Amino acid sequence: MITVTEHGDVAEITLDRHEKRNALDLAHLTQLTASVGKCVSAGSRALVITGAGSTFSAGADLGGVYGDGFRAALYTALGAITSAPIPVLAAVNGPAIGAGTQLAIACDLRIVAPTAKFAVPTARNGLAVDPWTIRRLAALAGGATTRALLLAADTLDAPAALTRGLADRIGSTDDARALAREIASYAPLSLKYSKHAVQALTEPGTWETRLDEEFEQCWASADFTESQLARAENRMPKFVGK
């Protein structure tokens, strides 16, 4: 089951398959993609993705990973997160294995519990992750960490993930929610542009026209005018995304 809750401008998507340690199958990936789209359409300004219980996601449900459509559904879900025009935070409340790590790195920020672990043990299973995942891992954590995860099938605990850049902060799901609320108060157009500009680092050649447009939108926006007025009036700006 995928559940969606709203906390003002922040939406939260929870993977909830206790019996499978929140493993991902075709049906849940399809629900995840739809949920991200609904949150964006509803006007959420930040999104938190987490897992129910003590696991973020145990990865692909190996009972269905070999079936038709699983890989397409996985990469569609990851693409929905990376292309969303709002910041997406992963509250990694426990182990994120395989596709769970892929889901976490698709998010813009990762707040990880002390019990969190990351691993991509494809070499143990005769599987492989796509080039996008490898580029994303390398951009976040460097080539050495990427090789350790993929070639040596290493597992990184929370402190190691933080040291190597795979995690942004160690904290609870509540900490992730608090950060999301803070981010939701920032200028939406600036956040959208910055997110997509960073995204272009791992997907070169696909974003230039859009980035030029989004850059100009920031400088011509009513939010930019509001920031100047708020500064003159010595108050916090109220951004609306226009």
HELIX and SHEET records of a PDB file:
HELIX    1   1 HIS A   18  LYS A   20  5                                   3    
HELIX    2   2 LEU A   26  SER A   41  1                                  16    
HELIX    3   3 PHE A   70  SER A   83  1                                  14    
HELIX    4   4 ALA A   99  ALA A  106  1                                   8    
HELIX    5   5 THR A  122  ASN A  125  1                                   4    
HELIX    6   6 PRO A  131  LEU A  150  1                                  20    
HELIX    7   7 ALA A  158  ARG A  164  1                                   7    
HELIX    8   8 THR A  173  ALA A  184  1                                  12    
HELIX    9   9 PRO A  188  THR A  202  1                                  15    
HELIX   10  10 GLU A  208  ALA A  220  1                                  13    
HELIX   11  11 ALA A  222  ALA A  232  1                                  11    
SHEET    1   A 6 ILE A   2  HIS A   7  0                                        
SHEET    2   A 6 VAL A  10  LEU A  15 -1                                        
SHEET    3   A 6 ALA A  46  GLY A  51  1                                        
SHEET    4   A 6 VAL A  88  VAL A  92  1                                        
SHEET    5   A 6 LEU A 109  VAL A 112  1                                        
SHEET    6   A 6 ARG A 169  ILE A 170  1                                        
SHEET    1   B 3 PRO A  95  ILE A  97  0                                        
SHEET    2   B 3 LYS A 117  ALA A 119  1                                        
SHEET    3   B 3 THR A 155  ASP A 157 -1                                        
END                                                                             
